[in-house]
Amino acid sequence: MTTDDIENEIVAKGLTAPRVTPESIAAKIKSEFYFTAADGAQFVGERDEVLPGILPEALGLLTFCVLVMENGFTITGQSACASPENFDAELGKKIARANAVNQIWPLEGYLLRELLAEDARREASGLWPPRPIVGPEEC
């Protein structure tokens, strides 16, 4: 079952309580960067000092994605290809990005749960109404 399938089922069931959505996650990604381990390994020390010698072919098969979030936090994902004959740079980038995005879900879920718990604490202590929860359109 894909993320889209799950999202469609949630919407179809009318589950409307505050939640993390693919859209809310996408809205928090400010920028993304891709490189292979070979790209990173060719330099040592200063950026203009090229590593002497030949790099192992395997480093070119390991793709990294770095997502920079709106708040400046970074998330990484990677994709490794076992057979050099199957390496496809664009596919490696897609897989690395998906792996990075998958790491955002629990972080955003924790944040949302913390905000909901704070609202419950405010209500219990008489500090009401709660501050509004930021929706995906406001991220």
Backbone hydrogen bonds in HBPLUS format (Angstrom, degrees):
<---DONOR---> <-ACCEPTOR-->    atom                        ^
c    i                          cat <-CA-CA->   ^        H-A-AA   ^      H-
h    n   atom  resd res      DA  || num        DHA   H-A  angle D-A-AA Bond
n    s   type  num  typ     dist DA aas  dist angle  dist       angle   num
A0006-ILE N   A0002-THR O   3.04 MM   4  6.37 163.5  2.06 154.4 157.9     1
A0007-GLU N   A0003-THR O   2.90 MM   4  6.09 162.6  1.93 149.0 154.4     2
A0008-ASN N   A0004-ASP O   2.88 MM   4  6.05 161.0  1.92 149.3 154.2     3
A0009-GLU N   A0005-ASP O   3.01 MM   4  6.27 151.2  2.09 145.7 153.4     4
A0010-ILE N   A0006-ILE O   2.95 MM   4  6.25 157.5  2.01 154.1 160.0     5
A0011-VAL N   A0007-GLU O   3.02 MM   4  6.28 164.4  2.05 153.8 157.4     6
A0012-ALA N   A0008-ASN O   2.88 MM   4  6.02 159.7  1.92 144.8 151.2     7
A0013-LYS N   A0009-GLU O   2.99 MM   4  6.13 144.2  2.12 143.9 152.4     8
A0015-LEU N   A0010-ILE O   3.25 MM   5  5.70 168.4  2.26 162.5 159.6     9
A0014-GLY N   A0011-VAL O   2.97 MM   3  5.11 156.5  2.02 106.2 113.5    10
A0025-ILE N   A0021-THR O   3.06 MM   4  6.35 156.8  2.11 154.8 160.6    11
A0026-ALA N   A0022-PRO O   2.95 MM   4  6.13 167.7  1.96 148.0 151.9    12
A0027-ALA N   A0023-GLU O   2.94 MM   4  6.06 151.1  2.02 144.7 152.3    13
A0028-LYS N   A0025-ILE O   2.98 MM   3  5.33 144.7  2.11 108.1 118.5    14
A0029-ILE N   A0026-ALA O   3.27 MM   3  5.46 160.9  2.31 105.9 111.6    15
A0070-GLU N   A0028-LYS O   2.75 MM  42  5.31 145.7  1.87 152.7 156.5    16
A0030-LYS N   A0068-VAL O   2.74 MM  38  5.59 144.0  1.87 146.9 159.3    17
A0031-SER N   A0068-VAL O   3.18 MM  37  5.21 156.0  2.24 138.9 143.9    18
A0068-VAL N   A0031-SER O   2.82 MM  37  5.21 173.5  1.83 152.4 154.5    19
A0033-PHE N   A0066-VAL O   2.89 MM  33  5.11 146.7  2.00 139.9 150.6    20
A0066-VAL N   A0033-PHE O   2.82 MM  33  5.11 159.0  1.87 148.0 154.3    21
A0035-PHE N   A0064-PHE O   3.18 MM  29  5.42 151.3  2.26 139.3 144.9    22
A0064-PHE N   A0035-PHE O   2.73 MM  29  5.42 168.0  1.74 168.5 172.6    23
A0039-ASP N   A0036-THR O   3.03 MM   3  5.14 121.7  2.38  96.9 111.1    24
A0040-GLY N   A0036-THR O   3.27 MM   4  6.70 155.2  2.34 148.7 154.0    25
A0037-ALA N   A0062-LEU O   2.91 MM  25  5.60 140.8  2.06 151.3 161.5    26
A0041-ALA N   A0037-ALA O   2.83 MM   4  5.95 149.2  1.92 147.6 157.0    27
A0038-ALA N   A0059-LEU O   3.03 MM  21  4.68 131.2  2.28 112.6 106.0    28
A0051-LEU N   A0042-GLN O   2.68 MM   9  5.07 169.9  1.69 139.6 141.5    29
A0044-VAL N   A0049-GLU O   3.26 MM   5  6.02 161.9  2.29 167.6 173.1    30
A0049-GLU N   A0046-GLU O   3.05 MM   3  5.56 170.6  2.06 124.4 126.3    31
A0059-LEU N   A0056-PRO O   3.12 MM   3  5.86 149.5  2.22 117.8 124.3    32
A0060-GLY N   A0057-GLU O   2.98 MM   3  5.61 143.2  2.12 117.9 127.2    33
A0061-LEU N   A0058-ALA O   2.99 MM   3  5.19 155.5  2.06 107.1 115.0    34
A0081-CYS N   A0061-LEU O   3.14 MM  20  5.38 147.2  2.26 133.9 143.8    35
A0063-THR N   A0079-SER O   2.81 MM  16  5.13 165.0  1.83 160.2 159.8    36
A0079-SER N   A0063-THR O   2.85 MM  16  5.13 143.7  1.98 147.1 154.5    37
A0065-CYS N   A0077-GLY O   2.87 MM  12  5.16 155.4  1.93 150.1 149.5    38
A0077-GLY N   A0065-CYS O   2.94 MM  12  5.16 147.8  2.04 146.0 152.8    39
A0067-LEU N   A0075-ILE O   2.78 MM   8  5.15 168.9  1.79 160.7 163.5    40
A0075-ILE N   A0067-LEU O   2.94 MM   8  5.15 154.1  2.01 145.8 154.0    41
A0069-MET N   A0073-PHE O   2.80 MM   4  5.29 178.2  1.80 171.2 171.1    42
A0072-GLY N   A0069-MET O   2.88 MM   3  5.21 164.2  1.91 117.1 121.6    43
A0086-ASN N   A0083-SER O   2.86 MM   3  5.46 151.3  1.94 119.4 128.0    44
A0087-PHE N   A0084-PRO O   3.22 MM   3  5.29 160.6  2.26 104.0 109.9    45
A0092-GLY N   A0088-ASP O   2.86 MM   4  6.06 159.4  1.90 158.7 165.6    46
A0093-LYS N   A0089-ALA O   2.98 MM   4  6.23 150.4  2.07 146.2 153.7    47
A0094-LYS N   A0090-GLU O   3.05 MM   4  6.33 157.7  2.10 146.3 151.9    48
A0095-ILE N   A0091-LEU O   2.97 MM   4  6.22 163.6  1.99 154.9 158.7    49
A0096-ALA N   A0092-GLY O   2.94 MM   4  6.04 163.1  1.97 147.0 152.3    50
A0097-ARG N   A0093-LYS O   2.89 MM   4  6.01 157.8  1.94 148.5 154.6    51
A0098-ALA N   A0094-LYS O   2.94 MM   4  6.14 162.5  1.97 147.4 152.4    52
A0099-ASN N   A0095-ILE O   2.95 MM   4  6.17 155.8  2.01 149.2 155.8    53
A0100-ALA N   A0096-ALA O   3.01 MM   4  6.28 145.7  2.13 140.8 150.2    54
A0100-ALA N   A0097-ARG O   3.05 MM   3  5.00 117.5  2.46  93.6 109.3    55
A0101-VAL N   A0097-ARG O   2.82 MM   4  6.13 166.7  1.84 160.7 163.6    56
A0102-ASN N   A0098-ALA O   2.94 MM   4  6.11 153.6  2.01 145.5 152.7    57
A0103-GLN N   A0100-ALA O   3.00 MM   3  5.37 141.1  2.16 105.9 117.0    58
A0104-ILE N   A0101-VAL O   2.90 MM   3  5.20 146.9  2.01 108.8 119.1    59
A0107-LEU N   A0104-ILE O   3.05 MM   3  5.25 116.1  2.47 104.3 120.5    60
A0108-GLU N   A0104-ILE O   2.91 MM   4  6.11 165.9  1.93 168.2 172.6    61
A0109-GLY N   A0105-TRP O   2.83 MM   4  5.95 154.5  1.89 152.7 161.0    62
A0110-TYR N   A0106-PRO O   2.93 MM   4  6.01 157.3  1.99 141.5 146.9    63
A0111-LEU N   A0107-LEU O   3.04 MM   4  6.28 161.2  2.07 145.1 150.4    64
A0112-LEU N   A0108-GLU O   2.91 MM   4  6.11 165.0  1.93 150.5 154.1    65
A0113-ARG N   A0109-GLY O   2.94 MM   4  6.12 162.8  1.97 148.8 153.9    66
A0114-GLU N   A0110-TYR O   2.89 MM   4  6.09 153.7  1.96 150.6 158.0    67
A0115-LEU N   A0111-LEU O   2.98 MM   4  6.29 155.5  2.04 150.0 156.3    68
A0116-LEU N   A0112-LEU O   2.92 MM   4  6.22 157.7  1.97 152.6 158.8    69
A0117-ALA N   A0113-ARG O   2.88 MM   4  6.07 154.5  1.94 146.7 153.8    70
A0118-GLU N   A0114-GLU O   2.94 MM   4  6.14 152.2  2.02 145.1 152.7    71
A0119-ASP N   A0115-LEU O   3.02 MM   4  6.31 151.8  2.10 143.4 150.8    72
A0120-ALA N   A0116-LEU O   3.04 MM   4  6.38 154.3  2.11 144.7 151.3    73
A0121-ARG N   A0117-ALA O   2.90 MM   4  6.21 153.8  1.96 148.7 156.0    74
A0122-ARG N   A0118-GLU O   2.86 MM   4  6.10 157.1  1.91 149.6 156.0    75
A0123-GLU N   A0119-ASP O   2.89 MM   4  6.13 159.0  1.93 151.0 156.6    76
A0124-ALA N   A0120-ALA O   2.93 MM   4  6.09 162.0  1.96 147.4 152.5    77
A0125-SER N   A0121-ARG O   3.00 MM   4  6.16 140.5  2.16 141.9 152.0    78
A0127-LEU N   A0122-ARG O   2.70 MM   5  4.70 131.5  1.93 157.5 153.1    79
A0126-GLY N   A0123-GLU O   3.14 MM   3  5.13 160.7  2.18 103.6 109.1    80
A0128-TRP N   A0126-GLY O   3.10 MM   2  5.63 121.0  2.46 106.3  90.3    81
A0138-GLU N   A0135-GLY O   2.89 MM   3  5.38 155.2  1.95 115.7 123.9    82
A0139-CYS N   A0136-PRO O   3.38 MM   3  5.21 160.7  2.42  97.9 103.5    83
